[in-house]
Amino acid sequence: MDDPFDLSEERTYSRWRARKLGAYPSEINDLRVPLRRLDRPSPAERAALKTRIDTFNMALVEVDPDGIETEALLSFTRALGLRRTDANLFADASAVSRIAATRPDPDEQDRAGAGHSLHGRATVGDFIPYTDKPLSWHTDGYYNAPDHQVGAWCLFCVRDAREGGENGLIDHEMAYLRLRDESPQHIAALSHPRALSIPAHVQDGRTLRAASVGPVFSVRNGQLHMRYSARARHVSWRNTPDTYAARAALDRLFSRPDVFTFRYRLRPGEGLVSNNVLHCRAGFGDDEDPAKARLLYRIRFLDRVVLD
Ligand SMILES: [Fe+2]
């Protein structure tokens, strides 16, 4: 009852839709929340974060660049109700990934180009998940098991690239809204439990990651979750005309102005926190000196942001 994401609840959806569209169009500065201290957001700062995240499923945080440290980040995310990381049951220092471009060897390039695709509990050096190449639209953890989906992530910039590296961001609820406006059949097709499959990753006869089969859109505890990758390779879509049409419609969204894409290049001291919205990244040019090269910290959570 009263589920806007239920295709049979047209009136509930209409109300939700009107509320959602009331917040848009918006610009990136509408998402901005300066924090005095990353590790201890004040009640007023928490309230500002709540407003942004309730409305857009994301916020842009701004802190003193020197304050971006692992422990402070974990305190911050705990204050947002984020506890269970994708990598561990409880957030600890090892859950914080350092994202920096590496120089991939040719054999690694394809996997690296997949974005952050392969790791459960990887550390830098296990393989090469990150390069300076563009990353296509996706939500995080689309290759995870259906019961181990990523509900939220945060991404903080310690050092920016010499040039490029901006992110594109689309509130996944807005993507849902535009697709449902076009045709509820798109939503039905993308909600099918076998809509999108990611084959297992097997290396030398060893399964490093099991296959992931599940819907693009699902409703979890009343909240809309999206599982998606725009990649053409190493993904497999359900082979029906409806799925094909829905996928094409989703593809078209990425060049539509009325989906309200935010484009932003994080500067040192800035971070994004989101309920796993759709995102992509432009390629970038980096400093040759690794000590000056682009460096971001990222944590992924199974939880969504909860702020009272
Ligand atoms: Fe990502």
Residues whose N, C-alpha, C, O or C-beta is under 5 A from the ligand:
A	BS01	LIG	D140
